[in-house]
Amino acid sequence: MDSVISLQQVGVAFHAQRRLRSAPYWALEDVSLELARGQRLGVVGRNGAGKSTLLRVLAGILQPDRGRLRRADVSCQLLSLSLGFVPHLSGRDNAVLCGLRLGLRRREIDAQLAAICDYAELGDFFEQPVTSYSNGMILRLGFAVAIQVQPDVLLLDELLAVGDAAFQQKSSLAINERIHAGTTVVLVSHDEDKIADLCDSVLWMEQGRSVLYGDCDTVLKAYRAAAR
Amino acid sequence: MRLHFFELVWFSTYAELRAERSRSYLGLAWWLVEPALMMAAFWLVFDRILGTGGPDYLPFLLVGLVVWQWFKSSIVHAGLAIWMNLALIHQVRMPVLVFPFVHLLSDALKFAFVFVLLLAVLWLAGYPPSAAWLSLPLLLACLLACAGGCGLLLAALMPLLPDLRFVIEQLLTVLMFLSGVVFSLQRVPAPYSDWLAWNPVLLLLEALRGVLLQGQWPDWAMLGRISLLAVLLAGVGLAAVQRLAPRYPKLAV
């Protein structure tokens, strides 16, 4: 099996307070995971189980404080909608800035600018400062840029549905397309039906530890039984 | 990877300058008005009221304040850069050096614009260009490296010790008076002047004034030592940021 990321007994600690010698808090205690190319992994668990922390470790934002992490030469993207737009800049400039922050090269972004404007349905507003945008327009622009990145591993913290009904459908369609296009995906969600529908394997986490890992049916059945 | 870093720094700098221009009515003009107001204040107190200015005090003050303004802003802006962008660092994997670099670069670009005007004003005031001007790039590079080193060091520590931001302005005010921005080293009495002569910023400022106001070449041995120190300082700053970078995504915003 072609492994892209593997975690062995990984733990991540935070210091909850800004005090000298405050005890660390282990958001991830002990998680082991082998993510194969093309795998679609769902992650379930109650609030505070460490699911989002796990995604940030996979994204390379957080480095483990213990355990081993091995990553093949792959790009990972944690899909996120607002990478700090600069209020006085135009939609176009913000799209470029955001794309660069997501790791795209300038010429890649320039080539996609027309598509981004089109996808976000901004029209002439694309050249206006984003201070003149409605909330919906800002979210649409954020999504349009984020979805242009073609990462090897796509990390999703809940399925993001953005904007009005029509755009929600369009954005979830884009994500579904991406998931089925053979991209490696890790999806964190409380929606077990969505996970059963979209993923081929599931990891169940509790209090920073991996409890069970396997195919959808087995893990989700055990998870539901435990929740009762 | 490298090229991407430069593209990111360059475009972020453009965004920063652009946003700064639209945040105030006078925009660009503030880069000139601020040192001019400072100069008027110090000239009033030291020259008119206290009478301790000395000959050529106005151009002396002008050079000192314009350069100090750049030096100080670079340190403050770079120093706050990582701390202010913690929310972004939590969300996306990005080289944190980008943030202080953007501010060092945008302040340097602003300064370049102001400095050219300064040269023109000095020429009009009777201090024409001289061969010694050729040493300006080296002097300014040393100042940039010193400011960059201090700024990066502050930037590295600020997220861990946010309390630093309350003392940084005061520290810089003290450093301004220790750097002979508003008075000349020759006017300082004996034991103190020897101590002050250890301050590289003061030495660089004196050298810069020598070049601009007297057409005098800097002391090369002194400049050599300061260059070494400046490079060392910049290296320490860079290393500190790189060393502490893994800790930033774990800090509360």
Interface residues (C-beta under 8 A of the other chain):
Chain A: V12 A13 F14 H15 R18 R56 A59 G60 I61 L62 Q63 C76 L78 S80 L83 G84 V86 P87 H88 L89 D93 V96 L97 L100 R101 L102 G103 R105 R106 P129
Chain B: L3 H4 E7 L8 F11 S12 Y14 A15 R18 A19 S22 R23 N85 A87 L88 I89 H90 Q91 V92 R93 M94 P162 P246 P249 K250 A252
